[in-house]
Amino acid sequence: MELASKYNPAEVEGKWYEYWTKHKLFASKPDGRAPYTVVIPPPNVTGVLHMGHMLNNTIQDILVRRARMEGKNAC
């Protein structure tokens, strides 16, 4: 199997986004599970995006996924 020299999101992300949408992985409804929320400030558009922004979003994603794995109502 040969790997591409560059990442092409069009080859990968459409399939997975469809899967996530079909399985309602972006949906959250109030139920008996403990809620889990990450509160973030609104975006600041006065600066240039940098790796720190990516790191912050990645950490939030990891925390929400972990909360889901623990059975919490997180979206």
N, C-alpha and C positions, 0 to 999 in steps of 0.2 A: 504494500500500500504506500503510495507516494503522498506526502504531505505538501500542501500548498505553501509557497514562500510567504504569503500574506494572508491574514484573516479576512475572509469575505463574509460579512454578516448576512447578506442576502441568501447565501447557501445554507445557513443554519437557523437563523432566528425566526423566520416565518413559520417553519414547522413547529418549533417549540412554543411560540406565542399562540398558535392555533390550539395546541394541546393544553396549555395553561388556561386559555379562555374556555375551551370545551369542558374542562373539568372544574371550572369555576374557582380556580386557585387565587383569583384576585378578589373574591367575594367574601364578605364576613357578615354574619347575621347574629344579633344578640341571642344568646342561649345560656345554658347553665355553666358553661366553662368560664374560667377566670379570664377576664379581658387582659390584653397586653397591647400597649400603645407606645410608640416612640414619638415624642413631641420634638419637633424641629422648628427653628425659626424660618420665616419666609426667605426666599432666595435674595441675595444681594447682587444686583446686576451692575454694580459700580466697578467691579474688578474683572480680571481675566481668570477663567477657570484654570485650575492647576491640579496636580496629583493629590493634594490635600483634600480637595472636594471628592475625588474618587475614593480615597481612603475612608472618608466619613460615610459616604453612601454605602460602601462595602461593609463597614462595621454594622451599620443599621440593618442591612440585609441579613447579615449573619445572626444578629440578635433576634430578629423577627422569625427567621427560620427555626432557630433553636426553641423559641417560645412555642411555635407550632408543634414541634416534635415533642414538647413537654405537655401537649394537650391543651394549651391555652388558645383562646379565641384571638388570633392575631392575623392581620391582613396588611 
